[in-house]
Every structure is written in structure tokens, then in C-alpha cells.
Amino acid sequence: MNFKFAPSDYDIYIPISEWIEKNIKEWLFTQRPLFKKLSTPIDNVLNSLDTLFNFIPFPLVIVIFCYFAFKTNGIKFAVFTFLSLIFIDLVDLWEESMTTLAMIFTAVIFCILIGVPLGILASRSNTFEIILRPILDIMQTIPSFVYLIPVVMLFGVGLTPGVVATIIFALPPIIRLTNLGIRQVGKGFKEAGYSLGLTKFLILLKIEIPLSLKTIMAGVNQTLMLALSMVVIAALIGAGGLGLTVYVALGRLDIGSAVIGGTGIVILAIILDRITQKIVKTR
């Protein structure tokens, strides 16, 4: 004897999407003015850096990058940096590259301002670290595109919302590595500081942070690279720069422009990664 059951009679359905649509979405839209005010510092820093990078003459920017490339990686990498930046200008992507750099530096600045204090707090309190750990796990495992949904609802579209999404996406590494670096400082160094009459704040400032600076800088390097990858994805919500060049080119099936824009992104990634990595090793 065969029994057939209608799936619709026995399937259990939880209307989470309808609940979110009805309650959370409406709340997010009502809070948009507040979050726009909170994003004012990010907007100010971003606009200032974008104006500055596009105001500095093209040859001077090349000289600055080549100087840091030479000091950190030698003459060969300096020549590579020079030729790469000349290539970016020749394919008419200089302005977009400077906007991308402004977005990256803005995101990294705010990641440092937020991530280092949180990492220090996590190193001071095991309870805070236990609470923070699953939050960071979720932030690092959620697909990058998912960040764009609440950001658009709270901040709208444009450069600043793109940077906000980038900050959230790139924040976990610097928190984790700051926490790790300070926890790895030997107790003997701290006891020596206490014996000299230093307060906890001075021990943090003069002993723990200097000794863990290499690990913290490694976190900055990872944050910078994540910021670069997210800046490209943020073009989907109206952020400018090289990411927008690639996005528009793909929408038009303009393979040539997409390849050139992607090459510009790769060039910036290599230059920034090599310079910051060498600074970490030097420290």
C-alpha cells in the first residue's frame, strides 16, 4: 500500500522574512537621519582625503610612492611602482585611483580608531573577549554583499555608505591581532613596569603597545587589504573609484575597460601590501 502526503500539509514555515519586512525594515528607514549624522566624521575625512589626493600633482604622488617603495623594498620595487603608476595615468584612471585610495585610507583610519581600543579591552577582560569573539566570527563569515543591505537602508547610497560597509567588513583583523599582541607580552615586562611605579595606563603606553606593535601592524595590513577588496564591492551601492569602473564596464560588457580597471586595483593592492608588509617586518 502506498501512502502519499501533500508536502504543503506538513511543511513548517516560519515567516521570518515577513516579520523583518514589517518591523525591522520600517525601523531602519526611520533611523536613517540619525545614522547619517553619525556618519558625518567619516564623510568629512573621506571628502578631505579625496580632495587632497586629487589636488596633489601627479608627479609628486609618484615620487612619494616611489620613495616609500624604495625605502621598504629596494630599487626594483621602486621601479615597478613608478611604471605601474605611470600605467594607471596613461589609461586615464588616475582620478578613480585617488578616490579609491581616499576610501581605503578613510576606512583604515576609522578601523584603527575603533579596532585598537576594542582589542585592548579584549586583552584586559576575558569576559569581554568571550562576548566579542562570536561577533567577530559572524562579521568574518558573512558574505561581503550582505553588508550592503543594512548599510543602504541606514545610510543610503554613495561614497560614504561604501566606506561604512568597508569599515565594518575590515574591522575584525585589527581587533583580533591587537588583542593577541598585547596578550603575548610577557608578564616579566609588566612586573618590571610596576616595580618602577608605572600605572596601568603607562604600562600599556610604554611597554605593551611598543612590544606588540609588530602584531598590531600585521592587523593593520590585513585590514587594509580587506578594505581594498570591499571598496570594489561597494561600487554596487554607488561608491566611486576603480570599483565603479569595473562595475559599469561589466554592466556594458565592456571587457577592455573591466580588465584595465581590474589591473589598476591589482596594482594598488600590490603596492600597498608590499609597503605595509615590509613596515611590519621592519618594526
N, C-alpha and C positions, 0 to 999 in steps of 0.2 A: 504494500500500500504506500503510495506516495503522498507526502504532505507538502503543500506549497503555502508559504506565508508571504503576504504582501509586505515588502520592506517598509512601506510608509506607516503600517500599523504598529511596528515595533521599534523603529528608529527613534532614538532620543536626540532631541535637538535643543541646544542651549542658545538662546537668541542674544549672544554677546555683542555681535556686530550691531544689532538694532539698538541695544542699550547704549553702546558707545555713541552711535549716531545721534541718539536722542538727548543724551546727557552730557557726555564729555565734549563732543564737538561744539555744542552751544556754549559751554563754559569757556572753551579755548578761544572762541571768537570774541566773547565778552571781555576776556583778559588781554586782548591784543594791544590796546592803548598802553596798559601798564608795562608790558614786556617791551614795547617799542621805546618807552622811556628808559628802561633798564639797559637797552642796547645802545644808548647814546654814547657812552665811552668807547665802545667798540667802533661805532660809526665815526667818531672823531679821530681815533687813531688810524683807522683804515683810510679815511679821506686824506689825512695829513701825509701818511706814508706814500699813498698813490700819487699825490701832488708832488711830493719831494722826489720820488724816483723818476717821474716823467719830466721834472724840471731840470734835474742834473743832466748836463750834456752827455751825449752818448760816449765820447772818448773817455771822459772821466770815470764813468761807470766801468768801462772795460779795464781801465788802469787799476781801479780799486779791486775788482775781482781777480785780476792777474797778480796783483801784489799778494793777496791772501793765498792764492793758489800756489805762488812761488814759495812763500814762507812756510806753508804747511806740507806741500807735496813735491816741491822742486821745480826745475825749469821745464821738464817735459809736460807736466800737468798745466803749468802756466801757459805754454804754447797751445795746448789743447783748449784751455779756457778762452784764450784770445781768438782762436779760429772759430770756436763754437759760437761765441757772442757775435762775431762778425757775420757768421752764417745767419743767425737769428735776425740781424738787422737787414741783411740782403734779401731775405724772404718776406720782409715787411711785417714782422711780428714783434718788433721791439716794444711798442706801447702795450700790447697784450701781455708780453713777458713781464714788464714792470708792474702791471696791475696784478698779475699772478704773484709776483714777489711780495707786493704790498699785502695781499691777502694772507700769504704764508707767514710773513713776519708778524702781522697782527695776531693771527691765531696762536703762534708760538709764544708771543709776549703774554697773552692772557692765559695760556696754558701754564706758563711758568708762575704767573702771579696766583693762579688758583691751585695748581698741582703741587708745588713745593710746600706751601703751608699744610695742605692736606696730607702729604707724605710725612711731614714732620709730626703732625698729630697722630698719624697711624703708627709711627715708630715709638711714640710716647705711651700710647694706650692700646693694649691688646684687645680690649672690648671694641674700641673704635675700628681697629683693623678688621675684626671679625665681621662687623656690620658693613664695612666698606668693601670687603673682598667680593661678596656676591654681586654688589652693584657694579664693580669694575668688570667682573666676569660677564655680566649681561651687556655692558657697554662695548666690550671687545668682541662679543659673539653675534650681536645684532647686525644684520647686513647694513651696509652704509646707506643704501637707498631708503631704509626705513626711517632714518633720522630726518629725512627731508619732510615727512608728513607733519609731525608736530611743529617743526620749525616754520613751515609755510603758514600753518594755522595761527601761530603766535606772533610771527614777525613779518609775514607777507613774503614777497619775492624781492630779489635784488642782491647786491653785493654783501650788505651787512647780514642778512639771513644766511647767506652762504658761508660767511665767516663763523657765524654762531654754530652752524652744523659742523663745521670743521673743528672748532674748539671742543665740542662735545665728543666728536669722534676721536680726536688725537690726544685727549686728556689722560687716559689710563696709564700709558707707559711712564710718564714722568712721575705720577703718584706712586706707582709700584717701585720704581727704581730709587726714588728719594727715600721711601720707607726702607728698602733693602740696604741702601748705602749707609744710612745712619745706624741701623741695627747692627751692621757689621763692624762698626767702630769698637775697638777693644775696650773692655772695662778699665784696663790699666790707665789708658789715656784720660778717662773721665775722673778716676780716683786721683790722678796727679793734678788735674784741674781743681778738684775740690780741696786738695791739700794746700793749694796755693791761694785758696779763698775765693775762687771764681763762683759766681752764681750759675744757676742752670741755664739762664739765657746766654751768659758769656761763654759757657762751655759749648753750647750749641753753636754760637757765632764763631768762636776762635778754635775749637777742636773738632767738633762733629762735622760741621759743614765742610771745612777745608779737607778733612781726611776722606769724606765721602763724595767730594766734588767730581771725581772721575766717574763714579756710578751715576750721579745726578746728570752729568753732561751726556752720558750714554742715553739717559732717558730723554734729554732734550733732542738728541739726534734722532731717536725713534719717533718722537712727537713731530719733528719737522718733516720726516718722510711720510708719516701718516697724513699730515696736513696737506702735503703736496698731492697725495692721491685723492683726498676728499675735495680739495679745491676744484679738481677736474669734474668730479661728480656733481658738485654744487652748481655747475653750469645749467643743470636741469631746472633750477629754480631762479634763473636769471642772473647768476653771478657771472661776471665778465672774465677776461683773461684768456689764456690759452685753452682752457676747458670749453669756453663758449665757441671758440674757433673750431674745435673738433666736433662739438655737438651740432653746430649749424652745418658743417661740411657733411656729416653723416646724414643729416636730415635731407640734404640735397643730393646725396650720393656723389658728392664731390670728393673722390678718393684722394686726389692730389693734395687738396687743402687739408684733409684729415691727416694724411701722412706727415705733412710739413708741421702741422700743429702738434701732433704726437711726438715728432722729433724734437721740437722745442721743449716740450715737457720733459723728455728724457734727458736733454742737455742740462736743464736746470736741476733735475734730480741728481745727476752725476756730480755736477759742480758742488752743490750744497752738501751732498752726502760725503764726498771725499774731504772737503774742507772741515766739516764738523767732526768727522771721524778722526782726522788727524789731530784736531784740537783735543779730543777726548784722550787719545793715546799720549799726547804730549803732557797733558795735565797729570 
